[in-house]
Amino acid sequence: MGFDLDDLFPCLEVLSTVAAGMFVGGALYINLVEHPARMTITDTKSCHKEWKESFDRAKVLQSRLALVSIVSGAGAYYCNPKKGLPFLVGGGLVATIFPYTLFILKPNSIDPIYDEEITSKKSESVVRETIDKWNSYHMVRSLITLPVFAGYVMYLASGHKKFW
């Protein structure tokens, strides 16, 4: 009894789809529900504390979901290059989240307010504006992964027929 890539392929494409779906669901929840609720906190120190605690928890979950989607998408392509190509492309798009976060989001909206000692020296309006700016930058990650997830679902629902 040998290891069969054809048997592994459907597991990897479903895993990549589920991970991408969970990622985009979490990202959209943050943008559309959590952030607006956070911004109603009138005390800026409390608002910042909630943002930081939420950020620290979400970054672990979201980065792992992205990695699972990327690796399983590449694995699906390895198992079946013809049927797995959309998962390789989708995984490549999801992978862009990491450099985007490192080079755009982090220096512009995370680093300026992540350290509480630095934040305590800034005006309340700057802290709130930076938290709000963070949400705008974060929305890019939602906009990258939503079409990837939708594309995966459409591709699976089509029975692996090309749709682009």
C-alpha positions as MATLAB code, in Angstrom:
seq = 'MGFDLDDLFPCLEVLSTVAAGMFVGGALYINLVEHPARMTITDTKSCHKEWKESFDRAKVLQSRLALVSIVSGAGAYYCNPKKGLPFLVGGGLVATIFPYTLFILKPNSIDPIYDEEITSKKSESVVRETIDKWNSYHMVRSLITLPVFAGYVMYLASGHKKFW';
ca = [
       0.000    0.000    0.000;
       1.717    3.172   -1.221;
       1.261    6.864   -0.757;
      -1.044    8.214   -3.467;
      -0.906   11.902   -4.415;
      -4.319   11.607   -6.068;
      -5.811   10.711   -2.685;
      -4.008   13.602   -0.974;
      -5.030   16.230   -3.533;
      -8.692   16.690   -2.479;
      -7.655   16.949    1.167;
      -5.163   19.709    0.357;
      -7.547   21.706   -1.814;
     -10.228   21.567    0.881;
      -7.703   22.456    3.581;
      -6.468   25.429    1.553;
     -10.043   26.582    0.947;
     -11.082   26.240    4.601;
      -7.960   28.035    5.845;
      -8.445   30.882    3.340;
     -12.113   31.111    4.318;
     -11.307   31.241    8.011;
      -8.624   33.866    7.363;
     -10.888   36.147    5.364;
     -13.749   35.613    7.813;
     -11.541   36.697   10.698;
     -10.106   39.613    8.753;
     -13.523   40.904    7.716;
     -14.847   40.472   11.252;
     -12.021   42.665   12.503;
     -12.676   45.321    9.843;
     -16.452   45.386    9.940;
     -17.356   44.486   13.530;
     -14.494   44.653   15.996;
     -12.816   47.838   14.816;
     -15.985   49.973   14.699;
     -16.905   48.685   18.177;
     -13.384   49.427   19.423;
     -13.554   52.993   18.174;
     -16.642   53.650   20.320;
     -14.476   53.270   23.426;
     -14.160   56.871   24.526;
     -11.100   56.416   26.734;
      -8.130   56.363   24.335;
      -5.946   54.328   26.703;
      -8.639   51.634   26.907;
      -9.163   51.758   23.146;
      -5.433   51.268   22.588;
      -5.276   48.461   25.133;
      -8.154   46.630   23.413;
      -6.502   47.095   19.997;
      -3.157   45.758   21.236;
      -4.662   42.735   23.014;
      -6.806   41.894   20.005;
      -3.881   42.422   17.635;
      -1.596   40.133   19.649;
      -4.181   37.342   19.629;
      -5.259   37.731   16.011;
      -1.739   37.876   14.562;
      -0.998   34.365   15.802;
      -4.213   32.841   14.453;
      -4.260   34.782   11.188;
      -0.623   34.098   10.327;
      -1.110   30.369   10.908;
      -4.254   30.279    8.781;
      -2.431   32.090    5.978;
       0.493   29.664    6.179;
      -1.820   26.645    6.105;
      -3.576   28.006    3.023;
      -0.278   28.774    1.280;
       1.393   25.426    2.033;
      -1.686   23.316    1.296;
      -2.262   25.256   -1.929;
       1.313   24.561   -3.022;
       0.849   20.942   -1.981;
      -2.317   20.665   -4.068;
      -0.382   21.945   -7.066;
       2.415   19.458   -6.390;
      -0.093   16.595   -6.267;
      -1.890   17.634   -9.441;
      -0.382   20.576  -11.370;
      -3.353   20.876  -13.740;
      -6.129   20.907  -11.156;
      -3.952   22.454   -8.454;
      -2.868   25.557  -10.381;
      -5.633   27.775   -8.917;
      -4.480   26.800   -5.420;
      -0.872   27.655   -6.241;
      -1.970   31.054   -7.605;
      -4.282   31.638   -4.637;
      -1.566   30.617   -2.204;
       0.785   33.048   -3.926;
      -1.741   35.840   -3.461;
      -2.216   34.934    0.204;
       1.583   34.920    0.584;
       1.683   38.607   -0.412;
       0.104   39.362    2.965;
       3.409   38.737    4.731;
       5.594   41.293    2.874;
       2.671   43.746    2.821;
       2.379   43.454    6.591;
       6.125   43.679    7.161;
       6.910   46.569    4.814;
       3.688   48.611    4.715;
       1.370   47.901    7.636;
       3.966   47.390   10.371;
       6.022   50.567    9.927;
       3.012   52.791    9.186;
       0.411   51.688   11.692;
       1.687   49.007   14.064;
       5.131   50.199   15.172;
       3.998   53.791   15.871;
       1.529   52.612   18.538;
       2.518   49.087   19.536;
       4.869   50.070   22.360;
       2.849   51.498   25.252;
       5.779   53.653   26.383;
       5.931   55.332   22.969;
       2.152   55.584   22.762;
       1.921   57.266   26.160;
       3.964   60.185   24.758;
       1.636   60.736   21.801;
      -1.553   62.750   21.787;
      -4.838   60.895   22.081;
      -5.876   62.018   18.603;
      -2.669   60.605   17.074;
      -3.198   57.256   18.824;
      -6.831   57.040   17.698;
      -5.980   58.123   14.143;
      -3.225   55.498   13.965;
      -5.559   52.766   15.214;
      -8.068   53.853   12.585;
      -5.332   53.952    9.919;
      -4.337   50.423   10.976;
      -7.863   49.236   10.144;
      -7.614   50.761    6.653;
      -4.296   49.028    6.046;
      -5.701   45.800    7.461;
      -8.613   45.970    4.996;
      -6.110   45.314    2.197;
      -5.500   41.863    3.664;
      -9.236   41.237    3.632;
      -9.464   42.403    0.022;
      -6.610   40.101   -1.024;
      -8.028   36.971    0.576;
     -11.743   37.424   -0.193;
     -11.379   36.830   -3.944;
      -8.951   33.967   -3.284;
     -11.502   32.225   -1.073;
     -14.372   32.978   -3.485;
     -12.274   31.680   -6.376;
     -11.469   28.471   -4.521;
     -15.137   27.870   -3.755;
     -16.203   28.591   -7.333;
     -13.460   26.327   -8.691;
     -14.428   23.473   -6.384;
     -18.137   23.974   -7.133;
     -17.417   23.928  -10.894;
     -15.827   20.502  -10.666;
     -12.351   21.880  -11.458;
     -13.354   23.602  -14.672;
     -11.465   26.754  -15.495;
     -13.417   29.885  -14.733;
     -10.904   32.583  -15.599;
];
